[in-house]
Structure formats: structure tokens, C-alpha cells
Amino acid sequence: MAYQNFIPSVWSEGINRELERLCVFAEDCNRKYEGKVKKKGESVTILGVGKPTIKRIAKASRNNDIDAPEEIEDTSVIMYINQIAYFNYLVGDIDKAQAVDGIMDALEAETSEGLANEVDTYIASFAKDSSVASLYTAAPKVVAKETAASGEAYVLDVLDLAIQKLFENDVKESTKIVVTVSPRFYTILKKAYRFEDTNNSEILKNGKVGMYGKVIVKMSNNVHKTDSGATDNIMIRTQRAIAFAKPLTHTEAYRPEKKFADAVKGFILFDAKVVRPKEIININVKYA
């Protein structure tokens, strides 16, 4: 049969490559645990420890007994791998489709884009995770002018305050920080600040559009929204804040019993978890 000529490993590898290129939110996650899980329902324990208390003694007391050892809080968390995004569609005759330049490549690209959107939408929703602090109690209307009226916030002040909050949470200035904004926020940001990135080879990689100070600015249409789409929940974070794993990509061709056509189906297995909540801030904003 025609579908037996389909090579699933080639398609899976192609989808994986495209996912890496297309995912905006997933790129800035901690992925070091990806190799530890292989199937749905498995979990990975992400180890963490609290900070020890640093104490001082006077020189005159240097021979006195020091305090008893303290117990360091265990901050380990468990991430379960339970998210599946799948596809399943007819392709007519696979032999004919593969014989025509571009058809299978186009299908693969569209499939990868759809899967990437599912992954990014899922990770973007962590802006509203219960462990993540929001920048504002009531979302202000973000504007491009410094003379913001009541209920409005100057876009650069918004970013500065979010960065300040991360620094106050002990995020070091040398740590890579990324803010992923919506198209609406990006338009306002451009009006207020004409930023440039001298690293031209990286400028368009995975949604990257520029730099604000030392903060990488990215844009995605998958930024989480609330209030029927009126409020954007924009994440500013370090790459350690969210753990992400995509341990399995599977594709296969088959012949549906009631169709005179071949079909391709497949799925990706993935999941994510906030593991350093102090290193992520939800910038909740509205628009004038």
C-alpha cells in the first residue's frame, strides 16, 4: 500500500526541528530534565534547596561556639508529563503527494506551526499560575506617552517596574531575562522606545524583536489573555522560572477503513511547570 512508503522518523525529526524554530515561550524554559521522561504519566523531580542563613560574629567572639546547624528547606517540585497535542488528517495518496515537490513539506510545516501554537499557548497560561505574582492589582491601560492619565501606565515605566520586581526577588542583573509581549503591547513599546539589537544574526529568532536594556523582548500572538481578551497577561522571566519537557514526537501513516485515501496522524508529548516563581512576573495590562 502507498502509506507503507511513508517514513515516520523523517517526519518526526522535521516536526521537531520546526517546533524548535517556531516555539517562542518554550525556547526560554529550563529543558535540562527532558531526557528523564519518555511517556505519558511519567514525572521528573526537579531538585531545589532553600538559601542558608549567613551569619557574622565579632572578632572578639571568634572562639565562642557558633549556632547549631539549621535545616535548609527542600524546594523540590514534581513535574508530571501529561499534555498531548495531536493531528490526524487525510492526504489522499501518499505516494502521489510525496512525488510532488512541496506538498508534504507544506503539510509538515503547517502541522509544526499548529503544534508550536499549542505548546506556546499552554506555557503562556502560566502567567496566571497561582504561584506567579502579578505586577498590578488592577490592570492599567498601557500607553506610549509619559504623561499617563489616571488609570494609565507609561509602557517603559511598566517594564522598568517589572524588572525592578525581579531584582527585588534576588534575580541578578547578569541573569538572562526575557519578556514576551503581545502585538498590541509591542506596537505601543515601539512608539515609546525605538530599540535596536546589534546582534543581527539573532534578531528574528523565535519571536525576538529587540532589547530593552539587558532584557530580551520577544513577540507572540499566544500571550495569555483574560477578561474576554481585554487584558494581556505578559510574562517577564528568567530561563529558570519554568521547566519544560517534550520527550516524544510520534507520526505514522495509515489507511482509514472507510476512506479511499491515506492519512497521517501523530502527536507530541509535553508538559511544563513553574519551578522558580520568584523569577517570573505577570504584567497584566489593558489598552486605551
C-alpha positions as CSV (number, residue, x, y, z in Angstrom):
1,M,0.0,0.0,0.0
2,A,1.1,3.6,-0.6
3,Y,1.2,4.7,3.0
4,Q,3.9,2.0,3.7
5,N,6.3,4.2,1.9
6,F,5.9,7.0,4.4
7,I,8.9,7.4,6.7
8,P,7.7,8.5,10.1
9,S,11.1,9.1,11.6
10,V,11.9,11.7,8.9
11,W,8.6,13.5,9.5
12,S,9.1,13.3,13.3
13,E,12.5,14.8,13.0
14,G,11.3,17.5,10.7
15,I,8.5,18.4,13.1
16,N,10.9,18.6,16.0
17,R,13.2,21.0,14.1
18,E,10.3,23.2,13.1
19,L,9.0,23.2,16.7
20,E,12.3,24.4,18.0
21,R,12.3,27.2,15.5
22,L,8.7,28.2,16.0
23,C,8.1,28.0,19.7
24,V,8.6,31.4,21.4
25,F,7.6,30.6,25.0
26,A,9.2,27.1,25.1
27,E,12.6,28.4,24.0
28,D,13.0,30.3,27.2
29,C,12.3,27.4,29.6
30,N,14.6,25.2,31.6
31,R,14.8,22.0,29.5
32,K,17.5,20.1,31.3
33,Y,15.1,17.4,32.5
34,E,13.7,16.5,29.1
35,G,15.8,13.3,28.8
36,K,14.5,11.8,32.1
37,V,10.9,11.1,30.9
38,K,9.7,9.1,27.9
39,K,6.0,8.6,28.1
40,K,2.7,10.0,29.4
41,G,2.2,9.9,33.1
42,E,5.9,9.8,34.0
43,S,7.3,12.5,36.2
44,V,10.5,14.2,36.9
45,T,11.6,15.6,40.3
46,I,13.2,19.0,40.0
47,L,15.6,19.4,42.9
48,G,16.0,22.6,44.7
49,V,17.1,23.9,48.1
50,G,16.5,27.0,50.1
51,K,19.2,29.5,50.9
52,P,21.2,29.1,54.0
53,T,21.3,32.0,56.6
54,I,24.6,33.8,56.5
55,K,25.7,35.0,60.0
56,R,28.5,37.0,61.4
57,I,30.4,37.0,64.6
58,A,32.7,39.7,66.1
59,K,36.4,39.1,66.1
60,A,36.3,39.1,69.9
61,S,33.8,36.2,69.9
62,R,35.7,34.1,67.3
63,N,36.4,31.3,69.9
64,N,32.8,31.1,71.1
65,D,30.5,28.2,69.9
66,I,28.6,29.0,66.7
67,D,24.9,28.4,66.3
68,A,23.5,24.9,65.7
69,P,23.2,23.9,62.1
70,E,19.9,25.0,60.5
71,E,17.6,22.8,58.4
72,I,17.6,24.0,54.8
73,E,14.1,24.0,53.3
74,D,13.6,21.5,50.5
75,T,12.1,23.3,47.5
76,S,11.9,20.3,45.1
77,V,8.9,20.1,42.8
78,I,7.5,17.3,40.7
79,M,6.6,17.8,37.0
80,Y,4.2,15.3,35.5
81,I,4.2,14.8,31.7
82,N,0.6,14.7,30.8
83,Q,-0.1,17.1,27.8
84,I,-0.7,15.6,24.4
85,A,-1.2,17.6,21.2
86,Y,-2.2,15.5,18.1
87,F,-3.1,15.7,14.5
88,N,-4.9,13.4,12.1
89,Y,-5.7,14.2,8.5
90,L,-6.2,12.7,5.1
91,V,-3.5,13.2,2.4
92,G,-5.1,11.3,-0.5
93,D,-2.4,9.1,-2.0
94,I,0.9,9.4,-0.1
95,D,2.9,8.2,-3.0
96,K,1.5,10.9,-5.2
97,A,1.8,13.5,-2.5
98,Q,5.5,12.6,-1.9
99,A,6.1,12.7,-5.7
100,V,5.0,16.3,-6.0
101,D,7.6,18.8,-4.7
102,G,6.4,20.8,-1.7
103,I,3.2,19.2,-0.8
104,M,4.5,17.0,2.1
105,D,6.8,19.8,3.2
106,A,3.9,22.2,3.3
107,L,1.8,19.8,5.4
108,E,4.7,19.2,7.7
109,A,5.3,22.9,8.2
110,E,1.6,23.6,8.8
111,T,1.5,20.7,11.3
112,S,4.6,22.0,13.1
113,E,3.1,25.5,13.3
114,G,-0.1,24.2,14.8
115,L,1.7,22.1,17.4
116,A,4.0,25.0,18.3
117,N,1.0,27.2,18.9
118,E,-0.5,24.6,21.3
119,V,2.8,24.4,23.2
120,D,3.2,28.1,23.5
121,T,-0.4,28.7,24.4
122,Y,0.0,26.2,27.3
123,I,3.2,27.8,28.6
124,A,1.8,31.3,28.2
125,S,-1.0,30.4,30.5
126,F,1.4,30.0,33.4
127,A,1.3,33.8,33.7
128,K,-1.8,33.2,35.7
129,D,-0.4,30.3,37.8
130,S,-1.3,30.7,41.4
131,S,2.4,30.9,42.4
132,V,3.1,33.8,40.0
133,A,2.8,37.4,41.3
134,S,1.1,40.0,39.2
135,L,2.6,43.4,38.7
136,Y,-0.7,45.2,39.2
137,T,-3.8,44.5,41.2
138,A,-6.0,46.3,38.7
139,A,-4.6,46.1,35.1
140,P,-3.9,49.7,33.9
141,K,-4.2,50.9,30.3
142,V,-0.7,50.9,28.9
143,V,0.2,54.0,26.7
144,A,3.2,55.3,24.8
145,K,3.2,58.8,26.3
146,E,5.0,59.7,29.6
147,T,2.1,61.9,30.7
148,A,-0.1,59.0,31.6
149,A,-3.6,59.9,32.9
150,S,-5.4,58.2,35.8
151,G,-5.8,54.5,35.2
152,E,-3.0,54.6,32.6
153,A,0.6,53.5,32.7
154,Y,3.6,54.6,30.6
155,V,4.9,51.5,28.8
156,L,8.5,52.0,29.7
157,D,7.5,52.5,33.4
158,V,5.7,49.2,33.2
159,L,8.7,47.3,32.0
160,D,11.0,49.1,34.5
161,L,8.8,48.2,37.4
162,A,8.6,44.6,36.3
163,I,12.4,44.4,36.0
164,Q,12.7,46.0,39.4
165,K,10.4,43.4,41.0
166,L,12.6,40.6,39.6
167,F,15.7,42.3,41.0
168,E,14.0,42.6,44.4
169,N,13.4,38.9,44.2
170,D,17.2,38.4,44.1
171,V,17.4,37.9,40.3
172,K,20.9,39.0,39.4
173,E,21.5,41.7,36.9
174,S,23.7,39.3,34.9
175,T,20.8,36.8,34.6
176,K,19.2,36.5,31.2
177,I,15.7,38.0,31.4
178,V,13.1,37.7,28.6
179,V,9.7,39.5,28.2
180,T,7.3,38.0,25.7
181,V,4.8,40.7,24.7
182,S,1.7,40.7,22.6
183,P,1.5,42.5,19.2
184,R,-0.6,45.3,20.9
185,F,2.0,45.8,23.6
186,Y,4.8,45.7,21.1
187,T,3.2,48.4,18.9
188,I,3.0,50.8,21.9
189,L,6.5,49.9,23.1
190,K,7.9,50.8,19.6
191,K,6.3,54.2,19.8
192,A,7.8,54.9,23.1
193,Y,11.2,53.3,22.6
194,R,13.0,52.7,19.2
195,F,15.2,49.9,20.4
196,E,17.8,48.2,18.2
197,D,19.6,45.0,18.5
198,T,23.2,44.9,17.1
199,N,23.2,41.1,17.0
200,N,21.6,40.9,13.6
201,S,22.0,37.1,13.2
202,E,19.7,36.5,16.2
203,I,17.2,39.4,15.7
204,L,14.3,37.3,14.4
205,K,15.0,34.0,16.2
206,N,11.9,32.6,17.9
207,G,10.0,35.8,18.0
208,K,12.8,38.1,19.2
209,V,12.3,41.7,18.1
210,G,14.8,43.6,20.2
211,M,16.3,44.6,23.5
212,Y,15.2,46.9,26.3
213,G,18.3,47.5,28.3
214,K,19.6,44.0,29.0
215,V,16.1,42.4,28.7
216,I,15.3,40.4,25.5
217,V,12.0,41.5,24.0
218,K,10.0,38.8,22.1
219,M,6.6,39.0,20.5
220,S,4.0,36.3,20.3
221,N,0.3,36.2,19.4
222,N,-0.1,33.4,22.1
223,V,0.3,35.8,25.1
224,H,-2.3,34.7,27.6
225,K,-5.5,36.9,27.7
226,T,-8.2,37.3,30.3
227,D,-11.4,39.4,30.6
228,S,-12.6,38.2,27.2
229,G,-9.4,39.2,25.6
230,A,-9.2,42.7,27.1
231,T,-6.3,42.0,29.4
232,D,-2.9,40.7,28.3
233,N,-1.0,38.6,30.8
234,I,2.6,39.2,29.7
235,M,5.3,37.2,31.3
236,I,8.7,38.6,32.2
237,R,11.0,35.8,33.5
238,T,14.4,34.2,33.6
239,Q,15.0,31.0,31.7
240,R,15.0,29.1,35.0
241,A,11.5,30.1,36.0
242,I,9.6,27.4,34.0
243,A,10.7,23.9,33.4
244,F,9.6,22.3,30.1
245,A,9.9,18.9,28.6
246,K,8.9,17.5,25.2
247,P,10.2,13.9,25.4
248,L,8.3,12.3,22.5
249,T,7.2,13.1,18.9
250,H,5.3,10.4,17.0
251,T,4.0,10.2,13.5
252,E,2.5,7.4,11.4
253,A,0.7,6.9,8.1
254,Y,-2.4,4.6,7.8
255,R,-5.4,3.7,5.6
256,P,-8.7,4.7,7.3
257,E,-11.1,1.7,6.9
258,K,-14.0,3.8,5.5
259,K,-11.9,6.1,3.2
260,F,-10.3,5.6,-0.2
261,A,-7.3,7.7,0.9
262,D,-4.2,7.6,3.1
263,A,-3.9,9.6,6.3
264,V,-1.2,10.8,8.6
265,K,-1.6,11.1,12.4
266,G,0.8,11.9,15.2
267,F,1.3,13.6,18.5
268,I,3.8,15.3,20.7
269,L,4.0,14.6,24.4
270,F,5.0,17.6,26.6
271,D,4.4,19.5,29.9
272,A,5.7,22.4,31.8
273,K,5.7,23.7,35.4
274,V,6.6,26.9,37.3
275,V,9.7,25.9,39.3
276,R,11.1,29.3,40.4
277,P,8.0,31.5,40.9
278,K,10.1,34.4,42.2
279,E,11.8,34.6,38.8
280,I,8.6,35.3,36.9
281,I,6.2,38.3,37.0
282,N,2.8,38.6,35.3
283,I,2.5,42.0,33.7
284,N,-1.3,42.4,33.4
285,V,-2.3,45.3,31.2
286,K,-5.2,46.7,29.2
287,Y,-5.1,49.1,26.3
288,A,-6.6,52.6,25.8
